[in-house]
Amino acid sequence: MSQFELTELQTEIQRQAERFCRDQLGPLSGPMDDDEEWPDDLFPMLGDQGYLGLSIPEEYGGQEMDYLSVGLVSEAMHKWNAAVGLSWGAHDNLSLNNIFRNGNEEQRRRYVPGMCDGSIVGALGLTEPGAGSDALGSMATTAIRDGDEYVVNGTKLFITNGTIADVVLVYAKTDLAAGAHGISAFVVETDAPGFAVAQKLIKQGFRGSQTAELIFDDVRVPAGNLLGEENGGVSVVMSGLDLERAFYAPGCIGMAERCLDLAIEHARTREQFGRPIADFQVTQHKLADMWALIETTRTYVYRVLEMCGGLEVGAADQSARDVHAHSAAAILQAANVNMKVADEALQIHGGSGYMWEMEINRLYRAAKLLQIGAGTQEIRRNIVAQELLRKS
């Protein structure tokens, strides 16, 4: 397969995802944003329709898709309901995929089937009040071994799905003297004593997606819930972040594509000086530039998703470093394009686009997060630059 075209199967996956997300998730987008609520039946519905566990083997209840196909679903989901796309990504990519890739067979059998059918909702617990871009070096959450258990204490902030999660993939320090190399990953069940949602956070965009601050107060976690090796959390989190960046890059493309569609529709129907504003060259140039940005970025994002298919757990070879750099570059470019297209689309809408209830307003408010989450644009540039300098 050429890296610039889709197979027949991928084209069909794209077509079905587009139809499902438009018909089933699109109508929920406005109400979810207005009410800042997540429908209780949404994850089971996604599981029933085959949109959970996309990269997971069928024997565990997944769909066993390649990463490019998963990216096509991410693109469609973010296009029609960005809030669902964000929460679905936190569950399916950040939590479920990491548990499967790094877990042992017992852990896979215990958690993965339920996460694939939507009866178990997952979240990722990495960011802390004092640990954002320096998430590993500044981590304060600890997990101290006590017999057959670890006792977890700390706070996690800005956690997507935090209020609705059944399990949280939590990173905590297990060797306080080892810095970033003394971190381990754990699957923490949210019904454990000592776990609490400190607060639900109110956001500018993606408002239907639930975000929270989580408290761990002497939470006892069985040693069997350690994911991978003790003090081996760095490899888990880094490979997970690479896949997260590659996963959300097509989401940026989907949102930008919807912004362009709305801009075209408005330009055709909005009249000024006795003519549709689509007749004016300044509007046409904006639309042309938006389309060119989306299509050129789409090609690169798809290429990077193909690269991720060969990423082995714990790999540190050149292919892994390539994925590290290219996934950062893909989300760097895609997030900038998304923000640029959203801005131009709102400009075409004029005053009406500034109104809260408009779909373009909702997309504009959401776009900014994708320049911040999964590592800021500055961190992404650092990653790319470090790889360039290492090679030179």
N, C-alpha and C positions, 0 to 999 in steps of 0.2 A: 504493500500500500504506500502510495506517495504521502508524504507528510502534509501535503496541501489539499488533500481531498478525503472525503469520508467514504467508508465502505457502505454497501447497501444496508447492512444491519445497523450501522451507526446512524445512517440517514433515517431509518425507520424509528429508531429510539428517539432521535431528535423530533421527528414529526409527532410521535405519540406523546412525548413529554410536553411539547408545545401545546397540544390540544388539551391535555389533562390540566396543565397549570393555568391556561387561559379560562377554561370552563369551570373548574372546581376551586382554584385558589384565587384567581383574579377578583371574583365578586367579594371575597373576604377581606381584601386588602384595605379598603377604605374603613369599614367598621373596626377592624383590628387596630388601625392607626388611631382612630377617633377615641376608642374605648380603652386602648392600651391593654387589651386582653388577648389571651391565647385560648382558642377553643379546646375543650378537654378531649374531644374525640379526634383531634387532628393527627396526632402521631399514629394511633391505631388505623386511621383511614389511609395514611401514607403507607403504612405497612401492608394493609390489605390490598392496595393498588400496586404493590411491588416497588415502591420508591424508597425503601429503607434497606440498608445492607447492600448497596449497589456493588461494592467491590469485594464483598464477602462470598466465599465459595457456597455453592448451592446446598451442600451437605449440612451447613450450619444455618440455613434459612435465607441466604443471601441471593443476589442476582448474578454474581461472578462476572461483572462487567470490567472492561479495561478502563483505565483512568480517563481516556479521552471521552468515552461514552458517559462516564460519570460527570465529566465537565459539561457535556451537552445538556444533561438534566439540570445541573446547577445553573447554566445559562438561562434555560427556560423558566426555572423556578424564580430566580431573581427578577426576571423580566416582568412576571405577572404578579408576584407577591414577594417583595424583597424581604419582608419580615419572616415569612416562612422559610425563604432561602437561607437566611442567617441562622435560624434556630435548627433547621434541618442539617445544615453544615456542621454546626457544633455537635450535634448528636451523631451524625453518620460519619463524618470525617475526623473531627478532633477527638471524639470519645470512642465510638465503636471501632473504627478502623485501627486506631492505636491499640486498643485492647486486643483486637484480633492479631495484629502484626507482632505484638510484643508479649502476649500472654501465653501461658502454657495450656495444655489441652484441657485440664480441669477448669481453668478460668474461661476458656472459650466456650465450653459446654454449658457453664453456669450462666453466662451473661449474654453471649452473642445471639442465640435464637430469639430471646425476648426483646433484644434491641432491634432485631430484624423485623419482628412483627409489630413493634410499637408498644408492647406492654411494659417495656422498660425504657425510660428516657434517660439519655446520657448528657453529661456536661464535662467541660474541661476546667480544672482549677489550677491556673498558673499565676496570673497577675495578682499582685498584692498592693495594698495602699502605698507602700514604699518601694515596690519592685515592679516597674513597667518595662521599659526598654532594657533595663538591667535585671531582667526577671530572675536569672540564676544567681548572679553575684550578690544581689540585695535581698534574696529570699529570707524571710524570717520564720516561716512556718516550719515546725520541727516534727519529726516522728521518731520517738525514742523506743528502742526495743525493750519489752518487758515480758520475758518468757516467750509464749507463743503468740504474742500480740505486739503491735506498735501503738504507742499513745501519741495521737496527733493533736497539736495545738497551733493555732494561728488563724489568720484571716485571709480570705481570697476576695478580690474585688473585680467588678465589671464582668461577672460570670454569666455568659449566655446560657439560658435554660435554668439558671440557678434556682428559681422558685418552683420549677416543675420537674426537676431531675430526680430520678430514683437512684442513680449512681453518678459519682463524680470522679473523674480521673485526676487525682490530686498529686502534685509534686511537693515534696517536703525534704528538709535537711535531715539526713540520718547520721552524718559525720560532721559535726559542727566545726572541726578544725580543717576540713578539706575544701572549704569554699564551694565553688560551683561543682566540684568533682565529688562532693559528698551528698548529692541529691538523689532521691529515689522516687519512684512512681508507685502509687497505690490506687486500687479501686475501692472507693469509700461509698458505702450504702447510706443514703440520707436518712434512714430511719434509725440509725445508730444513736444511742444516747450521747449528748454533748454536741451533736450537730444542730445548727440553727441557721435560718435565713435572717440575717440582721436587718436587712431592708431591701425592698424592691426599688430599683433605681429608675427614675424618670428620664427618658432620653429625648434628644432632638429628633432623631429619625429611627427607623426600624422599630417603631413603638410597639407593634404587636408582639415582637420578640421579647421574651422576658429576661431581664438582666438584674442581677442581685449581688449583694455582699453576703458572703458566707462566713460563719464562725465555726471553728473547731475547738471545742473546750474539753480537753481530755477524752477525745474520741478514741475508743479502742477498736483497732482494725486488726483482724486476724492476719498472722504472718503469711497465710496462704493468699492474701490479697495483694502482696507485693508483686508488682508487674516488672518482670525481668529480674536483673540482679540488684542486690543492695548496693547503693552508691553508683548505680548504672543509669540514672535518670537522664543524664545529659544526652546520651545517644537516642533515647526515647523521645525527648522533647525536640531535639534538633531535626530529626527525620520527620517528626510530626508537623513541625512548623513549615518545613519545605513543602510537604503535601498540602498543608492548609493554604499556603500562598498560591500554589498551583490550582487548588480547588476553587478559591474565591475569585481568581482572575477571570474565568468565564462568567461568573456572576456579575462582575463589573460590565462585561460586554453585553449581557442580557439587559441590565438596567439602562445602559447607554442606548441600546437599540430601541427600547421602549420610549425613551426620551425623544429620539429622532422621529419615531412614528407619531408621537403626540405633536411634535413641532410641525411635521408635514401636514397633519390633519388640521391643525389650527391655522397654518398659513394658507391653506386652500379655502377655509371658510370665513376667516376674519377679513373684513373689507375696510379699507381706508382710502380716502380720496377717490371713491367710486370704483375701486378695484380690489381684488383679493391681494393680500400682502405677498402671496407667493409670486405675483407678477413682478415684484420689484427685485432688481438684481442683487441688492444687498442681502435680501432674505435667501435668494437662491445660492449665493456664495456661502452663507452660513450653513445651509443644508448640505452643500457639496463637501465642505470641509469636515462636517460632522460624520458624514458617511465614510469618507476616506480614512479618517482616524479610526473608526470602528472596524472597518474591513482589514486594514493593515495590521491592527493590533490583534484581531481575531486569529489571523494566520499564525502569528508568533505564539499566542496563548495555546492554540491547538498543538503546535509543535512541542511546547514544553510539557503538556499533558502526556504526549506520547513518550517523552523522555522519562517521565515518572514511572512508567510501567516496569522499568528495569531496576528500580531502586530497591536494593536489598536492605533488610533490617541490620543496622549497625555498620553498614558499609562506610569505608573511609577512603575509597579509591578515587581515581579521577572522575569516573562516571557519577559518583555521589557528589563530588565537589561541583561538577557541572550542573547537576540538578539544583544544588544549593544556590548557585549564582543565578541560573536561568529562572528558577521559580521566584526569586526575589525581583529579578528584572521584569518578569511577566506581570506580577501584581503591581509593581512600581508604575509600569506603563499603562496597564489597564485601569488602575485607580485614577491616574491623572486624566486619561481619556474620558472616563466616566464623569468626573467632575467637570471637565471642560464642556462635554456635550450637554450635561444637565444645565450648566450655566447658560449656554447658548440657546438651548430649548426654552428655558424660562424667559430669556430676553425676547425671543420671538413671541412668546405669549403676552409679554408686556404686563400691565397691571393685573390682569386676571390670573397670571401665573403665580403672583405673589400671595394669592388668597389661599388660606389653609386647606380648604376642601378640594383644591385642584390636584389631580394626580401628578402633574409635573412638580408641584410643590412638595408632595410626599417623596418623590424620587430625588429631588434636589436636596432635601433635608437628610435623606439617607446616604447620599453619595459620599459625604465627607468622612464617614466612619471608615470607609475602605481605604482611606489614606492614612489611617491611624492604627486599626486593628491588625493583628498578625505581624506586628512590627511596623513602626512608622515608616514613612517614605525616607526619612533620614537613615534609619537602620538598614533599609533595603539598599540604599545607595552605598552604604558602608560595605555590605556583603559583596556587592558587585565589584566595587573598587578593590577590595582586598584580594579577590580572586584574580582580577586583572594584574595587580601588582605582583602577586605570587608567581604568575606565569612569566612575567617580563624579566 
